[in-house]
Amino acid sequence: MITVTTPNGRVGTHVLRSLLERGETVRVISHSSDRLSPTVREKCDVVVGSLDDAATLRRGFDGAETVFWCIPQSRPGNSWDDAHEYHDRFARAALAALTGSDTRVVAASAGRHGYDDQGIVSAFASVEDTINMSGVAVRHLRSAFFMENLLESIPTLASPGAVFLNGPGDIPLPMVCISDVAAKAVDCITDRSWRDQGHVAVHGPAHVSFDEMAVVLSEILEKPIKYVKVPDQALIDNLERVGFPNGFARAYARLLTKDALEAYAIEPRTLETTTPTTLSEWARSTLLPVFNASGQSGQENRV
Ligand SMILES: NC(=O)c1ccc[n+]([C@@H]2O[C@H](COP(=O)([O-])OP(=O)(O)OC[C@H]3O[C@@H](n4cnc5c(N)ncnc54)[C@H](OP(=O)(O)O)[C@@H]3O)[C@@H](O)[C@H]2O)c1
């Protein structure tokens, strides 16, 4: 039996669907069974509770051969100011529930890149350490930048035809799409051979800079798109405006600094780390339909 956390999450949805298609027996942990589809309720054992609650996790992990572990990505309105504390409370609950068990863990992570001040990524480095302390076998899946983050830019892609972020435009990074991260998780979950602690980097098929990204998006959206590097403070102000506490907004801003982006190169690309979906394919299959459906594609192009 496999336990899947965040069954409605962006990665978790794909992981769950794929495991069920393979005929695996699945339990999900959800903070509300009302949020689960009738199919999931019918096909899966459901444990209701929060992922930062060790008692819930003990029930959810009990008897599981492998757990897909995902700390919910913080959302606007999240009341935690400190990104480390936010991630730590989930990791500590997992540590308490896993210690002494022989359950394996496949965990969504963002990496450890030898750079201490990397915002959310540094928080994930601590999460990896905390889960390792439990002694269970684990694969931390280290992804860099989800292509799906670009969905947040749909309003500015429409007008003025730009992506505004605080990272330098010329440093290539291994953007990856969420379905490929989930496929890598499922590969690890269904590979019953490993019993040790380790990590797998999850790279898109090519490292792409934000400037190169703008060229790809211009082609797919059939309009000129620019990448615009904004000051860190502008990104922080924007994140605070949509509801993130200041500390969290600062942690997000540190994700894309020059040092942080260069640190992503620390994970070497191999055949095992490389996933198939190119930015161009993802933009055509996922971004373009959402962009068109948003009703913003016809807006005046003011670039
Ligand atoms: N964005 C990036 O570029 C990037 C890169 C590398 C790694 N990551 C990390 O990869 C992971 C990916 O997560 P994701 O985007 O798939 O997650 P997500 O879509 O944010 O999923 C979160 C899900 O967690 C559930 N949830 C929220 N709080 C909960 C709680 N206290 N207890 C139980 N369930 C709760 C929600 O369920 P309901 O829908 O039912 O409310 C939601 O569907 C995150 O840890 C993220 O930080 C992100």
The ligand as a Tripos MOL2 file, in Angstrom:
@<TRIPOS>MOLECULE
LIG
   48    52     1     0     0
SMALL
NO_CHARGES

@<TRIPOS>ATOM
      1 N1          7.0720   26.0540   -7.4170 N.am      1 LIG1
      2 C1          8.2880   25.6020   -7.6500 C.2       1 LIG1
      3 O1          8.9750   26.0720   -8.5650 O.2       1 LIG1
      4 C2          8.8520   24.4830   -6.7860 C.ar      1 LIG1
      5 C3         10.1050   24.0010   -7.0850 C.ar      1 LIG1
      6 C4         10.6130   22.9550   -6.3180 C.ar      1 LIG1
      7 C5          9.8700   22.4150   -5.2870 C.ar      1 LIG1
      8 N2          8.6520   22.9350   -5.0000 N.ar      1 LIG1
      9 C6          7.9180   22.3000   -3.8980 C.3       1 LIG1
     10 O2          7.2960   21.1380   -4.4210 O.3       1 LIG1
     11 C7          6.0920   20.8790   -3.6870 C.3       1 LIG1
     12 C8          4.9900   20.8880   -4.6870 C.3       1 LIG1
     13 O3          3.8100   21.1070   -4.1220 O.3       1 LIG1
     14 P1          2.5110   21.3590   -4.9780 P.3       1 LIG1
     15 O4          2.6800   22.5980   -5.7540 O.co2     1 LIG1
     16 O5          2.1340   20.1010   -5.6710 O.co2     1 LIG1
     17 O6          1.5690   21.5740   -3.7550 O.3       1 LIG1
     18 P2          0.2360   22.3160   -3.7870 P.3       1 LIG1
     19 O7         -0.3960   22.2900   -5.1310 O.co2     1 LIG1
     20 O8          0.5150   23.5940   -3.1220 O.co2     1 LIG1
     21 O9         -0.6230   21.3330   -2.9240 O.3       1 LIG1
     22 C9         -0.9270   21.6050   -1.6910 C.3       1 LIG1
     23 C10        -2.1020   20.7140   -1.3380 C.3       1 LIG1
     24 O10        -1.9070   20.4750    0.0140 O.3       1 LIG1
     25 C11        -3.1250   20.4420    0.6410 C.3       1 LIG1
     26 N3         -2.9040   21.0210    1.9590 N.ar      1 LIG1
     27 C12        -2.6460   22.3200    2.2650 C.ar      1 LIG1
     28 N4         -2.4130   22.4460    3.5740 N.ar      1 LIG1
     29 C13        -2.5640   21.2070    4.1130 C.ar      1 LIG1
     30 C14        -2.4510   20.6870    5.4110 C.ar      1 LIG1
     31 N5         -2.1240   21.4580    6.4610 N.pl3     1 LIG1
     32 N6         -2.6670   19.3490    5.6080 N.ar      1 LIG1
     33 C15        -3.0220   18.5580    4.5700 C.ar      1 LIG1
     34 N7         -3.1070   18.9940    3.3010 N.ar      1 LIG1
     35 C16        -2.8830   20.3030    3.0800 C.ar      1 LIG1
     36 C17        -4.1120   21.2390   -0.1950 C.3       1 LIG1
     37 O11        -5.2260   20.4220   -0.2920 O.3       1 LIG1
     38 P3         -6.6680   20.9510   -0.7320 P.3       1 LIG1
     39 O12        -6.5380   21.3160   -2.1830 O.co2     1 LIG1
     40 O13        -7.5390   19.7790   -0.5010 O.co2     1 LIG1
     41 O14        -6.9670   22.1520    0.1050 O.co2     1 LIG1
     42 C18        -3.4060   21.3850   -1.5420 C.3       1 LIG1
     43 O15        -4.0800   20.7320   -2.6000 O.3       1 LIG1
     44 C19         5.9760   21.9670   -2.6370 C.3       1 LIG1
     45 O16         6.5410   21.5170   -1.4430 O.3       1 LIG1
     46 C20         6.8070   23.0890   -3.2380 C.3       1 LIG1
     47 O17         7.2910   24.0020   -2.2920 O.3       1 LIG1
     48 C21         8.1100   23.9490   -5.7450 C.ar      1 LIG1
@<TRIPOS>BOND
     1     1     2 1
     2     2     3 2
     3     2     4 1
     4     4     5 ar
     5     4    48 ar
     6     5     6 ar
     7     6     7 ar
     8     7     8 ar
     9     8     9 1
    10     8    48 ar
    11     9    10 1
    12     9    46 1
    13    10    11 1
    14    11    12 1
    15    11    44 1
    16    12    13 1
    17    13    14 1
    18    14    15 2
    19    14    16 1
    20    14    17 1
    21    17    18 1
    22    18    19 2
    23    18    20 1
    24    18    21 1
    25    21    22 1
    26    22    23 1
    27    23    24 1
    28    23    42 1
    29    24    25 1
    30    25    26 1
    31    25    36 1
    32    26    27 ar
    33    26    35 ar
    34    27    28 ar
    35    28    29 ar
    36    29    30 ar
    37    29    35 ar
    38    30    31 1
    39    30    32 ar
    40    32    33 ar
    41    33    34 ar
    42    34    35 ar
    43    36    37 1
    44    36    42 1
    45    37    38 1
    46    38    39 2
    47    38    40 1
    48    38    41 1
    49    42    43 1
    50    44    45 1
    51    44    46 1
    52    46    47 1
@<TRIPOS>SUBSTRUCTURE
     1 LIG1         1 GROUP 0 **** ****
